Amino acid sequence: MNAEFIASMEYWEREKGLDREILISAVEDAMVSAAKRAVGPARELRCEIDRKDGDIRAFASLIVVENVTDKQSEISLASAQRFNETAQIGEEIEVEVTPKNFGRIASQNAKQALMQAIRRAEKALVYSEFQDRVGDIVSGEVRGFDRSDVLIDLGKFEALLPNRERVPTEEYQRGERIRCLVKAVQGSDSRSEIILSRRDTEFVLKLFQLEVSEINDGTIEIKSIAREPGFRTKLAVHSRDEKVDPVGACVGLRGQRVKNIVRELNNEKIDIIRWDTEIETYVTNSLAPAQLKRLEIEPEKKRVHILVEPDQLSLAIGRRGQNARLTSILTGWQIDIDAEEEVRVGFEEQVADAVDALATIPGIEKEQADALVHAGLLTLDSLIGVEAEDLADIPGLADHAETVLSAAKAEKERRAGTNTDTPTEESANEFEIGEIKVETTSTPDEEQTAPKTGDE
C-alpha cells in the first residue's frame, strides 16, 4: 500500500500538475481522525507520511510529569528521557504513538482521503490558472454528458458546457473537438468550476479577433453585434484607417476569413455591416439587400419607421422578423417596417371617370353617359364611330340616339377646331378599364360597327 501511495502521488503530480507535497499534507490531516480511533484521545495528535517509503506514523505531544495520572496527555520523566535525554519535568515533548496495526487501519482511509485531497487541489489549481482567462477561447474534447450539459476535457482540467450556453442547432459527439469561450470560473480556491459557452456573442467577437489581424491590432473596431445563436449574426464594423475597408478586411480574400468563422459556427449566417454615425445610413446598411423607400426618424424616441415596396417587405423583415429584430439590437433603435400603400384606381373609379368625361359633352346627360359607358362606348371617338341605329339598341337611349350622336359629332368638330395638332385624351384609339381594353378602328370604305369589349 505504501509503495502504491507514493506512485499515486507521482502520477497526479506528473499528469495533472498537482503539487505532491500539498496532496501528502492533505492526506496527513485526514489521517488524524483514523489515528484517534486507533490511539485514543491523545494530546495534539498528528500523522506523518514518510516521503520516501510512504510509511504512516502517529505522534502526540505529551507533558513530562513525575507521576502519570492521564496516559493520553502525560508521560513519566523516565519514559520521556528515552526519547529525549534532556527532557525535564513540565516540558512538552512529541512522542510516536503509532499502534502496531495502524498501517492497515490508515491504508483503508488513505485512498478516500487522497481522492478528496486531489479534488480540492484540482479546484484550487483551476481557480489559479483560469481566473485570468475568462473571455479566452479554449479547445477541448467532448468527454461525456451530464443530462443536457456537456463535459469538456481541456487536458489537465475538465470544464462544463451547460445547456443554457449551448447553441440550439448543434449536437455534439463523444471524442469531438470543439472550441468554446471561457465564460466564468465559478466558486473559490477550494471549489472551482470552468463554465464554457458557444452561444455568447463574445464568442463570435473572439473568433473575429483571432481570424482578422486588423481587428486584433485595433485598426478595425467592432462597434456592435447582434446574434441569434445558430441562425444569424450581424456585426457592425468601423475602420480607424480610411485606407482600410472594414467589411472587406473581415470578409477576407475570396471570403476566406469569414468562411473559417462560419465553419466554426456550423454554417451560421453572418452579416458584416459598415457602421455609420448617421442612423439612416446605419439602418439602411443593416437591412441590405432590402431596398428601403423612405425612413422616418424619431430621435427623441430612438425609433425608425421604414416604408418599403410591398415586394420588399418580407426581405426587409426577414424570416420570423429576424432581420428587423437583429437590426434593432445592433443599432439600439426601435425598428418598425411597413409596406407603402399603393394608390391604385379601381375598376369602379375608372368607370366613373369615363362617365364624367362623356357627361361633360354638351347635349349628353349623365344618365345617358352612364348607359354609353356600360355599353362599351367609353370615349368620344368610340361614340362617333357608331350609327344611330346601334345607339337606339342601348337601353335608355332608344329615344335619344340621334340627339346623343349629334352632340358627339358637334363636340368632335369643336375640339378639332380648337386643337388640330395635339390629340386629346378622348381621341385616343385605346381606353382601358381594369382588364377591359376597347379598340376603335374606322376606315372610309368599311361599315362602322359598334366596338367590342373583352367581355363579349
Secondary structure, 3 states (H helix, E strand, C coil): CHHHHHHHHHHHHHHHCCCHHHHHHHHHHHHHHHHHHHHCCCCCCEEEECCCCCCEEEEEEEEEECCCCCCCCEEEHHHHHHHCCCCCCCCEEEEECCCCCHHHHHHHHHHHHHHHHHHHHHHHHHHHHHCCCCCCEEEEEEEEEECCEEEEECCCCEEEECHHHCCCCCCCCCCCEEEEEEEEEEECCCCEEEEEECCCHHHHHHHHHHHCHHHHCCCEEEEEEEEECCCEEEEEEEECCCCCCHHHHHHCHHHHHHHHHHHHCCCCEEEEEECCCCHHHHHHHHHCCCCEEEEEEEHHHCEEEEEECHHHHHHHHCHHHHHHHHHHHHHCCEEEEEECCCCCCCHHHHHHHHHHHHHCCCCCCHHHHHHHHHCCCCCHHHHHCCCHHHHHCCCCCCCCHHHHHHHHHHHHHHHHHHCCCCCCHHHCCEEEECCEEEECCCCCCCCCCCCCCCCC
